[in-house]
Amino acid sequence: MQLLILTVVLLALTGIGFSTGRRRALAVVEGNPRLLHSLPNHHGYLVALWCGIPALLVVVGWLAFEPSLLHALVISALPPELAEMSDERLSLVYNEVRNVALNGQTAGSDAVAEAARHYLSLRQTLFGATAVVALVLAVAGLAWARGHIHRDLRARNRVERVVTVFLVMASTVAIFTTIGIVLSLLFESLRFFHFVPVSEFLFGTAWSPQMAIRSDQVGSSGAFGAVPLFAGTMLIAGIALVVAVPLGLLSAIYMSEYALPRFRSVVKPMLEILAGIPTVVYGFFAALTVAPFIRDLGTSLGLTVASESALAAGLVMGIMIIPFVSSLSDDVISAVPQSLREGAYGLGATKSETIKQVVIPAALPGIVGGVLLAASRAIGETMIVVMAAGLAANLTANPLEAVTTVTTQIVTLLVGDQEFDSPKTLAAFALGLALFTITLALNAVALHIVNKYREKYD
C-alpha cells in the first residue's frame, strides 16, 4: 500500500510537471507558440521526464536491492547462538523471521520475534528514506527543468532522444530474454546429454523416463528415446493442420471475395472468438465430448479406438487454430491490389479463375505465414494434448491410438519428487531444445517459400 501511494504521488508530480512546463513555455513567448523552437507540449514532456525518471530510478533501485540489504542487516543483528548456524539453517531462520514480520506467524522463540520487529523497523526506515529521496529528486528535477525553459530550447529533440533510449532498452530486454531462454535450454540440455547420449535421445524408440530416486532403491534405469514423442507431436499437429488449413483458407476466400460487407462484419469477429477461448476449455471439450464420440463411433463400425486418441486431440486442436489461418489469410487476400483482379477480368477470366490463378498466388506468402503460425501453435500446444491425448509413448501412425507429445512430457517430467539435476527432469530441457529447433527449422523453410514467391509478385 505504501509503494502504491508513493507511485500515485510521483505520477501526480509528473503530471504537474507536464502542466507546469507547458505553461512556462507559453509564458516565455507571451502566449505565442510560433516563437518556440518546439511545441509547448514537448516542453511539458521534458519537465515531466526530468521529474519522473530520477524518482523512478530510485524506486526501482530500492525494489531491486531491498531484499538482499534487509537480509544482510537482519542476519548481522541476530544473537550469537543464531548467527553461528550453517548457511542452510540461517536461511530457514530468516524465512521464519519474514513470515513472522509479514504474515503474522507465531514466532518460535524470543530471538526470532525480536528479529521480526527489527526486520519491520528496517523495512520502514529504508522505505521512508527511499520515498524522501524520490520525492526530493522529483521536485528538484521539476524545478530545474522548468527554470531552464527558453524559446530556443530544443525540447522536442531531447524528448525524442529519451524516447529512443527507452525503445532501445525495450528491444534489448527482448533480445536478452530470448538469448537467456536459449542458453538456459542449451546448458541444461548439455547436462542431460552427460547422462544420456545424443544418439539415444534423438533416435531411440523407447521412452520411459522413470528412474530410482536413491541408489539403494529399486527402480527403472530409464529410457530416453524421444522418437515416439516427436512422432506423436507431428501426428496430432498434422491432423490439426488437415482440419484448420482447408477450413481456414476457404472461409478466408469466401469472406474476402464473396461475402457481403454486412455478413463479413458479423462472421469474422465470431470466427476470431475461437482464438480467445482458453485452451483448457478446448481440452475439456476434447476429453468429455469429442473423444467419447469418436470411441463410440469407432466401436459401432467395428474399430478399436483408444479413449484418448490422437484423432480427438487433433480435431479439437484444428478447430482452435482455424482463426490463425482464416484471419491472416483474409487480411492478405484483401490486401492483393484490385488492379490484378481487374486485369484478369479484362482478359476474360471468371471470378473463380481469378481467385485460383491470380489472387491466391499473389497472397501466397501471407498465407504461408498464417499456416506457419498455425503449425507453431499446434506443435507447442499443451493443455489439449495433456487432457485428450494421454501419456502413452506409442510409436504409431494410427490416429485411433493413444500417443503423447513433447509438451505433455515436459509438463509430466517437471512434476514430482525427483531431484532437479536428475536425468528425468533434465530431459524436459532437452525436449524443449528439440522443440525450439523444430520450430526454428519451420520458420526457415517458410521464409524460403515466402521469398521465392514474393519475387514473382512484388
C-alpha positions in Angstrom: 0.0 0.0 0.0 2.8 2.4 0.8 4.5 1.7 -2.5 1.2 2.3 -4.3 0.7 5.6 -2.5 4.3 6.7 -3.4 3.7 5.7 -7.0 0.5 7.7 -7.2 2.2 10.8 -5.7 5.1 10.5 -8.2 2.7 10.2 -11.1 0.8 13.3 -9.8 4.0 15.2 -9.6 4.9 14.1 -13.1 1.5 15.4 -14.3 2.1 18.6 -12.5 5.5 18.9 -14.2 4.0 18.5 -17.6 1.4 21.2 -17.0 3.9 23.5 -15.4 6.4 23.1 -18.3 3.7 23.7 -20.9 2.5 26.9 -19.1 6.1 28.1 -18.6 6.9 27.6 -22.3 3.9 29.7 -23.3 4.7 32.3 -20.7 8.2 32.7 -22.1 6.9 33.7 -25.5 3.9 35.6 -24.1 1.4 33.1 -25.4 2.6 32.9 -29.0 3.8 29.2 -29.5 5.1 30.1 -33.0 8.1 31.7 -31.4 9.2 28.5 -29.7 11.6 26.0 -31.3 9.4 23.1 -30.0 5.7 22.8 -29.3 4.6 23.6 -25.7 3.7 20.0 -25.2 7.3 19.0 -25.8 8.4 21.4 -23.1 5.9 19.8 -20.8 7.1 16.3 -21.6 10.7 17.4 -20.9 9.8 18.7 -17.5 7.8 15.6 -16.8 10.7 13.4 -17.7 13.1 15.3 -15.5 10.5 14.9 -12.7 9.7 11.3 -13.1 12.8 9.4 -14.4 15.2 10.1 -11.4 12.5 9.3 -8.9 11.6 6.1 -10.9 15.2 5.0 -10.9 15.4 5.4 -7.1 12.2 3.3 -6.6 13.4 0.6 -9.0 16.8 0.5 -7.2 15.1 0.1 -3.8 12.9 -2.7 -5.2 16.0 -4.4 -6.6 18.3 -4.2 -3.6 15.9 -4.2 -0.7 15.7 -8.0 -0.2 19.5 -8.5 -0.1 20.0 -5.4 2.0 17.4 -6.5 4.6 18.8 -10.0 4.6 22.3 -8.8 5.4 21.2 -6.3 8.1 18.9 -8.8 9.8 21.4 -11.6 9.8 24.1 -9.3 11.2 21.8 -8.3 14.1 20.9 -11.9 15.1 22.1 -13.2 18.5 25.4 -15.2 18.5 23.6 -18.5 19.1 21.7 -18.0 15.8 24.3 -16.2 13.8 26.8 -19.1 14.2 24.5 -21.6 12.4 25.2 -23.0 9.0 24.0 -21.2 5.9 21.1 -23.6 5.4 19.9 -23.1 9.0 20.3 -19.3 8.7 18.2 -19.3 5.6 15.4 -21.2 7.4 15.6 -18.8 10.4 15.4 -15.8 8.0 12.4 -17.2 6.3 10.7 -17.7 9.7 11.6 -14.1 10.6 10.0 -12.8 7.3 6.9 -14.9 7.9 6.5 -13.6 11.4 7.0 -10.0 10.3 4.9 -10.0 7.2 2.3 -12.7 7.7 1.7 -12.6 11.5 3.0 -16.1 12.0 3.8 -17.1 15.6 7.4 -16.8 16.4 9.2 -20.0 17.6 11.5 -18.1 20.0 12.0 -14.7 21.6 15.1 -14.1 19.3 13.0 -14.7 16.2 10.3 -12.3 17.5 12.9 -9.6 18.2 14.4 -10.2 14.7 11.0 -9.8 13.2 10.5 -6.5 14.9 13.9 -5.4 13.7 13.0 -6.5 10.2 9.9 -4.4 10.2 11.7 -1.4 11.6 14.5 -1.6 9.0 11.9 -2.1 6.2 10.0 1.0 7.3 13.2 3.0 7.6 14.5 2.0 4.2 11.2 2.7 2.5 10.9 6.1 4.2 14.4 7.1 3.1 13.6 5.9 -0.5 10.4 7.9 -0.5 12.1 11.0 0.7 14.9 10.8 -1.8 12.5 10.0 -4.7 10.2 13.0 -3.8 13.2 15.3 -3.4 14.6 14.3 -6.7 11.2 14.7 -8.4 10.6 18.2 -7.1 14.2 19.2 -7.8 14.0 17.8 -11.4 10.7 19.6 -11.9 12.2 22.9 -10.7 15.4 22.6 -12.6 13.8 21.7 -15.9 11.2 24.5 -15.5 13.9 27.0 -14.8 15.8 26.1 -18.0 12.9 26.6 -20.4 13.5 29.3 -23.0 12.3 29.9 -26.5 15.3 28.3 -28.3 15.3 25.2 -26.1 15.3 22.1 -28.4 12.8 20.3 -26.2 11.5 18.0 -28.9 14.9 16.7 -29.8 15.6 15.9 -26.1 12.3 14.2 -25.6 12.7 12.2 -28.7 16.2 11.2 -27.6 14.9 9.9 -24.3 12.1 8.0 -26.1 14.6 6.5 -28.4 16.7 5.3 -25.4 13.6 3.7 -23.9 12.8 2.0 -27.2 16.3 0.6 -27.5 16.2 -0.6 -23.9 12.9 -2.4 -24.5 14.3 -4.0 -27.6 17.5 -5.0 -25.7 15.4 -6.6 -22.9 13.5 -8.6 -25.5 16.7 -9.7 -27.2 18.5 -10.7 -24.0 15.4 -12.5 -22.8 15.4 -14.6 -25.9 19.2 -15.3 -25.5 18.6 -16.2 -21.9 15.9 -18.7 -22.8 18.0 -20.3 -25.4 21.1 -20.5 -23.2 19.2 -22.0 -20.3 17.8 -24.7 -22.5 21.2 -25.3 -24.0 23.1 -25.5 -20.8 20.6 -27.8 -19.1 20.4 -30.0 -22.2 24.2 -30.4 -22.2 23.9 -31.6 -18.6 21.3 -34.1 -19.7 23.5 -35.4 -22.5 26.2 -36.2 -20.0 23.9 -38.9 -18.7 22.2 -39.9 -22.0 23.9 -40.0 -25.4 22.6 -37.7 -28.0 22.1 -40.6 -30.4 19.9 -42.4 -28.0 17.8 -39.4 -27.3 17.3 -38.5 -31.0 17.0 -42.0 -32.5 15.8 -44.2 -29.6 12.3 -45.6 -29.9 11.7 -46.4 -26.2 10.6 -43.6 -23.8 10.4 -44.5 -20.1 12.0 -41.7 -18.0 11.2 -43.3 -14.6 14.3 -43.7 -12.5 15.2 -44.7 -9.0 15.3 -41.7 -6.7 18.1 -43.2 -4.4 20.9 -45.6 -5.1 19.6 -48.2 -2.7 16.1 -48.1 -4.2 14.7 -50.5 -6.8 13.6 -48.6 -9.9 13.9 -48.3 -13.6 17.1 -47.2 -15.1 15.2 -45.1 -17.6 14.9 -45.0 -21.4 15.1 -41.7 -23.2 14.4 -42.4 -26.8 12.4 -39.4 -28.0 11.2 -40.6 -31.4 7.7 -41.7 -30.1 7.3 -38.2 -28.7 8.3 -36.5 -31.9 6.1 -38.8 -33.9 3.1 -38.2 -31.6 3.6 -34.4 -31.8 3.8 -34.4 -35.6 0.8 -36.8 -35.8 -1.5 -34.6 -33.8 -0.2 -31.4 -35.3 -0.7 -32.9 -38.8 -4.3 -33.8 -38.0 -4.9 -30.3 -36.7 -3.5 -28.7 -39.9 -5.5 -31.0 -42.1 -8.6 -29.6 -40.3 -7.6 -26.0 -40.0 -5.9 -25.2 -43.3 -8.7 -26.1 -45.7 -11.4 -24.7 -43.5 -9.5 -21.5 -42.6 -8.4 -20.9 -46.2 -11.8 -21.5 -47.7 -13.5 -19.3 -45.1 -11.0 -16.6 -45.8 -11.6 -16.8 -49.6 -15.3 -16.6 -49.1 -15.2 -13.7 -46.6 -12.8 -11.6 -48.8 -14.1 -12.4 -52.2 -17.8 -13.5 -52.0 -19.3 -12.4 -48.7 -21.4 -9.2 -48.4 -19.8 -6.5 -46.2 -22.5 -6.8 -43.6 -22.1 -10.6 -43.4 -18.3 -10.3 -43.2 -18.5 -7.7 -40.3 -20.5 -10.2 -38.3 -18.9 -13.6 -39.2 -15.2 -12.6 -39.0 -15.4 -11.4 -35.3 -17.4 -14.5 -34.4 -14.8 -16.7 -36.0 -12.0 -15.0 -34.2 -13.7 -15.6 -30.9 -12.3 -19.2 -31.3 -8.8 -17.8 -30.7 -9.8 -16.3 -27.4 -11.3 -19.4 -25.8 -8.8 -20.8 -23.2 -7.1 -23.9 -24.2 -8.2 -25.7 -21.1 -11.8 -25.3 -22.3 -10.8 -27.0 -25.6 -9.2 -29.7 -23.5 -12.4 -30.4 -21.6 -14.3 -30.4 -24.8 -11.9 -32.9 -26.4 -11.8 -35.2 -23.3 -15.5 -35.1 -22.4 -17.3 -34.8 -25.8 -15.1 -35.5 -28.9 -13.1 -38.4 -27.6 -16.1 -40.4 -26.3 -18.0 -39.6 -29.6 -15.1 -40.9 -31.7 -14.7 -44.0 -29.5 -18.4 -44.9 -29.7 -18.4 -44.2 -33.4 -15.4 -46.5 -33.9 -17.0 -49.2 -31.8 -20.1 -49.1 -33.9 -18.0 -49.5 -37.0 -16.1 -52.4 -35.5 -12.9 -50.4 -35.0 -10.7 -50.3 -31.8 -10.4 -46.7 -30.7 -8.5 -45.6 -27.6 -10.3 -43.5 -25.1 -7.5 -40.9 -25.5 -6.9 -40.9 -29.3 -4.7 -38.7 -31.4 -7.6 -38.1 -33.6 -9.7 -36.5 -30.9 -6.9 -34.2 -29.8 -6.0 -33.3 -33.4 -9.6 -32.4 -34.4 -10.1 -30.1 -31.4 -6.7 -28.5 -31.9 -7.6 -28.0 -35.6 -10.8 -26.1 -34.6 -8.7 -24.0 -32.2 -6.2 -22.9 -34.8 -8.7 -22.1 -37.6 -8.7 -18.4 -36.7 -4.9 -18.2 -37.1 -5.3 -19.4 -40.7 -8.5 -17.7 -41.7 -7.8 -14.3 -40.2 -4.3 -13.8 -41.6 -5.3 -15.3 -44.9 -8.3 -13.0 -45.1 -6.1 -10.0 -44.4 -3.5 -10.8 -47.1 -6.1 -11.8 -49.7 -7.9 -8.5 -49.1 -4.5 -6.7 -49.5 -4.0 -8.0 -53.0 -4.3 -5.0 -55.4 -7.6 -4.6 -57.1 -5.8 -3.9 -60.3 -4.7 -7.6 -60.5 -8.3 -8.7 -60.4 -9.4 -6.1 -62.9 -6.6 -7.2 -65.3 -7.7 -10.8 -65.0 -11.4 -9.9 -65.6 -10.3 -7.8 -68.6 -8.6 -10.9 -70.1 -11.9 -12.8 -69.8 -11.2 -14.8 -66.6 -14.1 -15.8 -64.4 -14.2 -14.9 -60.7 -13.1 -18.4 -59.7 -10.3 -18.5 -62.2 -9.1 -15.1 -61.0 -9.1 -16.3 -57.4 -7.2 -19.5 -58.3 -4.7 -18.1 -60.7 -4.2 -14.5 -59.6 -5.3 -13.8 -56.1 -4.1 -16.9 -54.3 -0.6 -16.9 -55.9 -0.2 -13.2 -55.1 -1.3 -13.7 -51.5 0.7 -17.0 -51.1 3.5 -15.5 -48.9 1.0 -14.3 -46.3 -1.0 -17.5 -46.5 2.2 -19.5 -45.8 2.9 -17.2 -42.9 -0.6 -17.9 -41.4 -0.1 -21.7 -41.9 3.3 -21.4 -40.2 1.8 -19.6 -37.3 -0.9 -22.3 -37.0 1.7 -25.1 -37.2 3.8 -23.5 -34.5 0.7 -23.1 -32.3 -0.3 -26.7 -32.9 3.2 -28.1 -32.1 3.5 -26.0 -28.9 0.0 -26.7 -27.6 -0.1 -28.3 -24.1 -3.5 -28.4 -22.4 -5.4 -30.1 -25.2 -2.9 -32.9 -25.6 -2.5 -33.3 -21.9 -6.2 -33.8 -21.4 -7.1 -35.6 -24.6 -4.1 -37.4 -26.0 -2.7 -39.2 -22.9 0.7 -40.1 -21.7 1.4 -43.4 -23.6 4.6 -43.0 -25.7 3.5 -45.2 -28.6 5.4 -45.1 -31.9 2.5 -45.3 -34.3 0.9 -43.5 -37.2 -2.6 -44.7 -36.3 -4.7 -41.7 -35.3 -7.1 -44.0 -33.4 -4.4 -45.0 -30.8 -3.2 -43.0 -27.8 0.0 -41.1 -28.3 1.9 -38.4 -26.3 3.6 -35.2 -27.3 6.8 -33.3 -26.4 4.9 -30.7 -24.5 2.9 -33.3 -22.5 6.1 -35.0 -21.4 7.7 -31.7 -20.4 4.8 -31.0 -18.1 5.0 -34.5 -16.7 8.8 -34.5 -16.2 8.8 -31.3 -14.1 6.1 -32.5 -11.7 7.2 -34.9 -9.0 9.8 -35.5 -6.3 12.9 -36.2 -8.4 16.0 -34.2 -7.9 16.2 -31.3 -10.3 19.6 -32.4 -11.6 18.4 -36.0 -12.3 18.2 -37.2 -16.0 14.4 -37.4 -15.6 14.0 -33.7 -15.0 16.8 -32.6 -17.3 15.1 -34.4 -20.1 12.5 -31.7 -20.1 15.1 -29.2 -21.2 16.4 -31.5 -23.9 12.8 -31.8 -25.2 12.4 -28.0 -25.1 15.6 -27.5 -27.0 14.4 -30.1 -29.7 11.0 -28.3 -29.9 12.8 -24.9 -30.3 15.0 -26.4 -33.1 12.0 -27.8 -34.9 10.1 -24.5 -34.8 13.2 -22.7 -36.0 13.5 -25.1 -38.9 9.9 -24.5 -39.8 10.5 -20.7 -39.8 13.5 -21.1 -42.1 11.5 -23.2 -44.6 8.6 -20.8 -44.5 10.9 -17.9 -45.1 12.4 -19.6 -48.1 9.0 -20.2 -49.6 7.8 -16.7 -48.9 10.9 -15.1 -50.5 10.6 -17.4 -53.5 7.0 -16.4 -54.4 7.4 -12.8 -53.3 10.0 -12.3 -56.1 7.3 -13.1 -58.6 4.5 -10.9 -57.4 6.2 -7.8 -55.9 
